[in-house]
Amino acid sequence: MESLGSHVLSRYATIAIDIATRIARGEYREGQKIFGRSTLAGKYNVSPETIRRALTLLQDTGIVQVSPGVGVVVKSQKAAEAFLAECGQRQVLRDMQERLHRLLRERDRINSEIEKLMNELLDYTFKMAGNLQRIEEIRVLPTSPLVGKSLAEAEFRAKTGSTILAIYRGGEEILSPQADTVIQAGDVLIVLAPPELKEQVYHLVNGTADKQ
């Protein structure tokens, strides 16, 4: 049996399905001789080769018998019904495959758009951060009024509008320290602060201006 697996049915397959449909609904009865190849070619406005392929498909599935000198004779109505049922199932599969392919293409397009937008957002965020705030490294001196206080008690954000991103301590890095993290002498605070408040941040940490 020739394959009907292509996404778009060939013309010969469409003709075979049409003839099988006529047989299944009794328009052509078992044992009846139907039109010859030339007549069918004219009826469907196709080449004799296309009709030959359609009839070969019908004969391979047991629906008709093609005999030289006799012509095309209907062999089995049940075979026609089974053929149409199989074609219907394959059509359902083709439709599902087409839908899946469309969804996958749409997903790829959306993922590409998301990635593009995320990159634009990150670029914009970094530019904004560079324009509006700067990262400062401030070493906490032993004489700092913050030694022994937690970050919450130091009130960094409330007093300076700045954020402590990390603390370097004894060769280790504390990322996004919690509010209850206690400041120790020798800590290096990684602070994100507006440039105009830089001196205020240094003064809060060590009671001095821009010094480390």
C-alpha positions as CSV (number, residue, x, y, z in Angstrom):
1,M,0.0,0.0,0.0
2,E,1.3,3.4,-0.9
3,S,1.9,5.8,2.0
4,L,-0.6,8.6,2.8
5,G,1.7,10.0,5.5
6,S,2.5,13.3,3.8
7,H,1.1,16.4,5.5
8,V,-0.7,17.4,2.3
9,L,-2.5,14.6,0.5
10,S,-1.3,14.0,-3.1
11,R,-3.9,14.4,-5.8
12,Y,-4.0,10.6,-6.5
13,A,-4.7,9.9,-2.8
14,T,-7.5,12.4,-2.8
15,I,-9.0,10.7,-5.9
16,A,-8.6,7.3,-4.3
17,I,-10.5,8.5,-1.2
18,D,-13.3,10.0,-3.3
19,I,-13.8,6.7,-5.2
20,A,-13.6,4.7,-1.9
21,T,-16.2,7.1,-0.4
22,R,-18.6,6.4,-3.3
23,I,-18.1,2.7,-2.9
24,A,-18.6,2.8,0.9
25,R,-21.9,4.7,0.5
26,G,-23.2,2.3,-2.2
27,E,-22.9,4.6,-5.2
28,Y,-20.7,1.9,-6.7
29,R,-21.7,-1.6,-5.8
30,E,-19.6,-4.7,-5.4
31,G,-19.1,-6.5,-8.7
32,Q,-19.9,-3.3,-10.6
33,K,-17.5,-2.1,-13.3
34,I,-16.8,1.6,-12.8
35,F,-15.3,4.0,-15.3
36,G,-12.1,3.1,-17.2
37,R,-8.9,5.0,-16.7
38,S,-9.4,7.4,-19.5
39,T,-12.9,8.3,-18.3
40,L,-11.7,8.7,-14.7
41,A,-8.8,10.9,-15.9
42,G,-11.3,13.2,-17.7
43,K,-13.7,13.1,-14.7
44,Y,-11.1,14.3,-12.3
45,N,-9.2,16.4,-14.8
46,V,-5.8,14.7,-14.1
47,S,-3.3,12.7,-16.1
48,P,-3.8,8.9,-16.7
49,E,-0.7,8.3,-14.5
50,T,-2.4,10.0,-11.6
51,I,-5.5,7.8,-12.1
52,R,-3.2,4.7,-12.4
53,R,-1.7,5.5,-9.0
54,A,-5.1,6.1,-7.4
55,L,-6.4,2.7,-8.7
56,T,-3.2,1.0,-7.6
57,L,-3.8,2.3,-4.1
58,L,-7.4,1.0,-4.2
59,Q,-6.4,-2.3,-5.6
60,D,-3.6,-2.8,-3.0
61,T,-6.2,-2.2,-0.2
62,G,-8.6,-4.7,-1.7
63,I,-11.2,-2.2,-2.7
64,V,-11.2,-2.7,-6.5
65,Q,-9.8,-5.2,-9.0
66,V,-8.1,-3.7,-12.0
67,S,-7.8,-6.2,-14.9
68,P,-6.5,-5.7,-18.4
69,G,-9.4,-5.9,-20.9
70,V,-12.0,-5.8,-18.2
71,G,-11.4,-2.5,-16.4
72,V,-12.0,-1.5,-12.8
73,V,-14.4,-3.6,-10.8
74,V,-15.6,-2.9,-7.3
75,K,-14.4,-5.7,-5.0
76,S,-15.2,-4.9,-1.4
77,Q,-17.4,-2.3,0.3
78,K,-16.0,-3.2,3.7
79,A,-12.5,-2.7,2.5
80,A,-13.5,0.8,1.3
81,E,-15.0,1.5,4.7
82,A,-11.8,0.3,6.5
83,F,-9.6,2.3,4.1
84,L,-11.6,5.5,4.8
85,A,-11.5,4.9,8.6
86,E,-7.7,4.5,8.4
87,C,-7.5,7.7,6.3
88,G,-9.6,9.5,8.9
89,Q,-7.3,8.4,11.7
90,R,-4.2,9.5,9.8
91,Q,-5.8,12.8,9.1
92,V,-6.4,13.3,12.8
93,L,-2.7,12.5,13.4
94,R,-1.7,14.9,10.6
95,D,-3.8,17.6,12.1
96,M,-2.3,17.0,15.6
97,Q,1.2,17.0,14.2
98,E,0.6,20.2,12.3
99,R,-0.9,21.9,15.4
100,L,2.1,20.6,17.5
101,H,4.6,22.0,15.0
102,R,2.8,25.4,15.0
103,L,2.8,25.5,18.8
104,L,6.5,24.6,18.9
105,R,7.3,27.3,16.4
106,E,5.3,29.8,18.4
107,R,7.0,28.7,21.6
108,D,10.4,29.2,20.0
109,R,9.4,32.6,18.8
110,I,8.1,33.6,22.3
111,N,11.3,32.2,24.0
112,S,13.3,34.3,21.6
113,E,11.3,37.4,22.4
114,I,11.6,36.7,26.1
115,E,15.4,36.3,25.9
116,K,15.7,39.5,23.9
117,L,13.6,41.4,26.3
118,M,15.5,40.1,29.3
119,N,18.8,41.1,27.8
120,E,17.4,44.6,27.1
121,L,16.1,44.8,30.7
122,L,19.5,43.7,32.1
123,D,21.3,46.2,29.9
124,Y,18.9,49.0,31.0
125,T,19.2,48.0,34.6
126,F,23.0,48.1,34.6
127,K,23.0,51.4,32.8
128,M,20.5,52.9,35.3
129,A,22.5,51.5,38.2
130,G,25.7,53.0,36.7
131,N,24.0,56.4,36.3
132,L,22.2,56.6,39.6
133,Q,24.3,54.6,42.0
134,R,27.8,53.4,42.5
135,I,29.4,50.4,44.3
136,E,31.7,51.4,47.1
137,E,34.0,49.2,49.2
138,I,34.3,50.5,52.8
139,R,36.5,48.9,55.4
140,V,35.1,49.0,58.9
141,L,37.8,50.4,61.3
142,P,38.1,49.2,64.9
143,T,36.9,52.6,66.0
144,S,33.7,52.4,63.8
145,P,30.5,53.2,65.8
146,L,28.9,50.3,63.9
147,V,31.1,47.6,65.3
148,G,29.0,45.2,67.3
149,K,25.7,46.5,65.7
150,S,23.5,44.5,63.4
151,L,22.7,45.9,59.9
152,A,19.2,46.6,61.1
153,E,20.5,48.6,64.0
154,A,22.9,50.5,61.7
155,E,19.9,51.7,59.6
156,F,21.9,52.0,56.4
157,R,19.0,52.3,54.0
158,A,17.0,54.7,56.3
159,K,20.0,57.0,56.9
160,T,21.8,56.9,53.6
161,G,19.5,55.4,51.0
162,S,22.2,52.8,50.3
163,T,22.2,49.0,50.3
164,I,24.8,46.6,51.6
165,L,25.2,44.0,48.8
166,A,27.9,41.9,50.5
167,I,30.4,41.7,53.3
168,Y,34.0,40.5,52.9
169,R,35.1,39.0,56.2
170,G,38.2,36.9,56.8
171,G,38.5,35.8,53.2
172,E,34.9,34.9,53.0
173,E,32.1,36.7,51.2
174,I,28.6,37.1,52.8
175,L,26.2,37.8,49.9
176,S,23.0,39.7,50.6
177,P,23.6,39.7,54.4
178,Q,20.6,39.4,56.6
179,A,19.3,42.3,58.8
180,D,20.6,40.5,62.0
181,T,24.2,40.2,60.6
182,V,26.5,41.9,63.1
183,I,29.1,44.2,61.8
184,Q,32.7,43.5,62.9
185,A,35.9,45.4,62.8
186,G,37.9,44.7,59.6
187,D,34.7,43.9,57.6
188,V,34.7,45.3,54.1
189,L,31.2,46.4,53.2
190,I,30.2,46.4,49.5
191,V,27.7,49.2,49.4
192,L,25.5,50.4,46.5
193,A,24.9,54.1,47.1
194,P,24.0,57.2,45.2
195,P,27.2,59.2,44.3
196,E,26.0,62.3,46.1
197,L,25.6,60.3,49.4
198,K,29.0,58.7,49.3
199,E,30.5,60.9,52.0
200,Q,27.5,60.3,54.2
201,V,27.9,56.6,53.9
202,Y,31.6,56.8,54.9
203,H,30.7,59.0,57.8
204,L,28.1,56.6,59.0
205,V,30.5,53.7,58.9
206,N,33.7,55.2,60.4
207,G,32.7,58.7,61.4
208,T,34.9,60.1,58.7
209,A,34.6,61.4,55.1
210,D,35.7,59.4,52.0
211,K,38.4,57.3,53.6
212,Q,39.0,53.6,54.0
